[in-house]
């Protein structure tokens, strides 16, 4: 079988039970790739629940390079943001550990385990609004980006996609923010003020992001 053909390549999607990773997993499967998703929780319904699943918390679950042996490529969509800070944790310390340290460490194990291509879904804040780098969360995203890209080499190709805000749907997946935005657009949610920051901000669809992941 041609080494470059999708059917010859197995992809591990970390964060595959969420909106971004889940959408990418289904699109990769549709394109002919072998897809396994990994996350803390198995999807309960929809087509994601039918994909091979590995229970994994990339921050706390140690993995060896051998863990990656069945896979040719990695898509990582599990970086931590404001939603993921534990109640008993200090936010800046959490992001430093979860993003700045744990993400590059995970990619290093992937490289040592024989992964050929690795894609990190990051955040556009460090490039689009560098004035925000004093924020510990934004700074942690930049350090994750830089740490992962530093691993790039002839046998380990790294692509970082620093996406803006992403909207979309995944069959069977409940996306809370979609409900909030829909209610707001229909005039039924007054807690979000109607304003636009100076210069605005880009929004892309899950389709667009998945196109970029497949291209990578």
C-alpha positions, -999 to +999 in steps of 0.1 A: +000+000+000+013+035-008+028+049+024+011+083+017-024+070+012-048+077+040-057+040+046-021+033+054-020+059+082-033+057+117-040+090+136-044+095+173-066+125+181-061+136+217-091+157+229-112+137+204-143+139+225-145+177+222-157+200+195-124+206+177-108+172+181-141+154+176-149+172+143-113+166+131-116+129+140-148+124+120-134+143+090-102+122+091-122+090+093-143+102+064-111+109+044-100+073+049-076+075+078-076+051+107-086+072+137-084+066+174-096+092+199-082+098+234-097+119+261-108+117+298-143+107+289-156+084+262-183+100+239-217+087+250-235+090+217-232+098+180-205+087+156-177+096+179-189+069+203-182+043+175-145+052+171-117+033+190-112+051+223-083+054+248-090+069+282-063+095+288-056+126+308-024+139+291-015+159+322-016+132+348-014+099+330+022+090+322+027+076+287+058+060+273+071+063+238+057+028+232+022+041+237+025+058+203+037+027+184+004+020+167+001+055+152+017+074+124+003+109+132-009+128+162-036+156+164-036+173+198-067+194+206-066+191+244-049+223+256-063+237+288-081+271+291-103+289+316-128+260+316-103+234+328-088+249+360-097+227+389-115+243+418-086+238+442-059+250+418-043+284+412-049+292+376-015+305+366+002+275+381-023+251+364-017+266+329+020+266+334+019+229+342-009+218+318+002+239+287+038+251+290+052+219+304+029+189+298+021+196+261+057+197+248+065+167+271+037+147+254+049+157+219+084+146+229+072+112+238+053+111+206+084+119+186+104+092+205+076+067+199+079+071+161+051+095+153+059+111+119+036+141+118+021+159+148-004+187+148-010+210+177-042+231+179-032+262+198-045+297+203-041+328+181-038+352+211+001+352+213+004+363+176-028+383+172-026+402+205+009+400+219+000+428+243-019+400+263+012+380+270+012+393+305-018+371+310-006+337+324-030+318+302-019+335+270+017+331+280+012+294+286-002+289+251+029+306+236+053+284+256+034+253+245+036+265+209+073+272+211+081+240+230+064+218+205+079+236+175+113+232+189+109+194+185+104+197+147+130+177+127+136+156+096+117+125+111+092+144+132+072+171+113+054+195+136+025+218+125+010+243+149-024+257+140-031+287+162-069+291+156-091+320+165-126+313+180-141+282+164-178+275+160-195+244+147-213+212+156-205+175+159-233+150+156-242+136+190-220+161+209-236+187+232-218+220+226-229+243+254-218+276+239-239+269+207-270+269+228-259+301+246-251+319+213-283+308+196-304+321+225-285+353+225-290+358+188-327+352+192-329+379+219-334+354+247-301+359+266-293+393+280-262+384+300-239+389+271-235+426+261-238+435+225-204+450+216-174+444+195-138+450+206-118+474+186-107+457+154-130+427+160-119+391+161-119+364+135-142+334+139-137+302+118-158+271+115-149+236+125-150+227+088-122+252+081-101+240+110-105+204+100-095+213+064-063+227+079-057+197+100-061+173+071-038+195+050-012+194+077 
